[in-house]
Amino acid sequence: MSRIKAAITIMMIIGLAFAQSAPPPKVAPADAKNHVGEVTTVCGKVVDNKTSKYGIGGHGKPVTFDLDQPDPNPVFYFVTFGAQSDGPAEAIAAYQGKHVCVTGKIATASSGPYIMAADRTQIKVDAAEK
């Protein structure tokens, strides 16, 4: 009986090691529409932003960032919030015009595919890309 428990424990540890070591796949902004419902990393250049006129309790005003292609035909966007003390201006300064990678579950709306990045650790600025 103890050999079976040991074997099961080893298989679980190996399974967890493989599950945690694989990062989400990278997807181009234009291809994000083909990955709705999947956890991915989408990388592209922030070309436009919009700030909601209404805030969300505990977060502030959401800011939408278009990657690679601006309105009226965005191919992908992500939504995040500025720092509580500085509001949306801080988030805009952090990402506008920069190449970023956003990791999360891709959802879709009438305006296209997006990732809700309420936790800003989901967003990485890629200094090497321009």
C-alpha positions in Angstrom: 0.0 0.0 0.0 2.8 2.5 0.8 4.4 1.9 -2.6 1.2 2.9 -4.3 0.9 6.1 -2.2 4.6 6.9 -3.0 4.0 6.3 -6.7 0.9 8.5 -6.7 2.8 11.3 -4.8 5.7 11.2 -7.2 3.3 11.4 -10.2 1.5 14.4 -8.7 4.8 16.2 -8.0 5.9 15.6 -11.6 2.6 16.7 -13.0 2.7 19.9 -10.9 6.2 20.6 -12.1 5.3 20.4 -15.7 2.0 22.3 -15.2 3.8 25.2 -13.5 6.8 25.4 -15.8 5.0 26.0 -19.1 4.4 29.8 -19.6 1.3 30.8 -21.5 1.7 30.9 -25.3 2.5 34.2 -26.9 -0.1 35.5 -29.4 -0.1 38.4 -31.8 -2.8 41.0 -31.2 -4.4 40.3 -34.6 -4.6 36.6 -33.7 -6.1 37.0 -30.2 -9.6 36.6 -31.6 -8.7 33.0 -32.3 -7.8 32.3 -28.7 -10.9 33.6 -26.8 -11.2 31.8 -23.5 -7.5 30.8 -23.3 -4.8 32.2 -21.0 -2.2 33.7 -23.3 0.4 36.5 -23.5 -0.4 39.1 -26.1 2.4 41.4 -27.1 2.2 44.6 -29.2 2.6 48.4 -29.3 0.2 50.6 -27.4 -1.2 52.9 -30.0 -4.2 54.5 -28.3 -6.0 54.7 -25.0 -9.3 55.7 -23.6 -10.3 56.5 -20.0 -13.8 55.7 -18.8 -15.6 58.7 -17.3 -16.9 56.4 -14.5 -14.8 54.7 -11.9 -15.1 51.3 -10.3 -15.2 51.2 -6.5 -11.8 50.3 -5.0 -10.0 50.6 -8.4 -10.7 54.0 -9.9 -11.3 54.7 -13.5 -10.5 51.9 -16.0 -8.2 52.7 -18.9 -8.4 50.8 -22.2 -5.2 50.4 -24.3 -5.3 49.4 -27.9 -2.5 47.3 -29.2 -1.1 47.7 -32.8 -4.3 49.2 -34.3 -6.3 52.1 -32.8 -10.0 52.9 -33.0 -12.2 52.6 -35.0 -10.9 49.1 -35.9 -8.8 47.9 -32.9 -7.6 44.2 -33.2 -7.0 43.8 -29.4 -7.1 45.8 -26.2 -6.4 45.5 -22.5 -8.1 47.2 -19.6 -6.3 48.3 -16.4 -6.4 50.9 -13.7 -4.1 53.8 -12.7 -2.6 54.0 -9.3 -5.1 55.1 -6.7 -3.2 58.3 -5.9 -2.4 59.4 -9.5 -5.5 58.1 -11.3 -5.5 57.1 -15.0 -2.6 59.5 -16.0 -0.1 57.3 -14.3 -1.2 54.2 -16.3 -1.2 56.2 -19.5 2.3 57.4 -18.9 3.5 53.9 -18.1 2.2 52.2 -21.3 1.3 54.7 -24.1 3.6 54.3 -27.1 5.5 51.3 -25.6 5.7 47.7 -26.5 4.0 45.7 -23.8 3.1 42.0 -23.1 -0.2 41.3 -21.3 -0.9 37.9 -19.8 -4.4 36.7 -18.9 -7.6 35.1 -20.2 -8.8 36.5 -23.5 -12.4 37.6 -23.5 -14.4 39.2 -26.2 -16.9 42.0 -26.5 -18.5 43.9 -29.4 -15.4 45.9 -29.6 -13.1 42.8 -30.0 -10.9 40.6 -27.9 -9.4 41.9 -24.7 -7.7 41.0 -21.4 -8.8 42.5 -18.2 -5.6 43.3 -16.3 -6.8 44.6 -13.0 -3.6 43.3 -11.5 -0.8 45.4 -13.2 1.7 42.6 -12.7 0.0 41.0 -15.7 1.5 43.8 -17.9 5.2 43.9 -18.7 6.8 46.7 -20.7 9.3 45.3 -23.2 12.2 47.8 -23.2 14.0 45.9 -26.0 11.2 46.3 -28.5 10.2 49.7 -30.0 
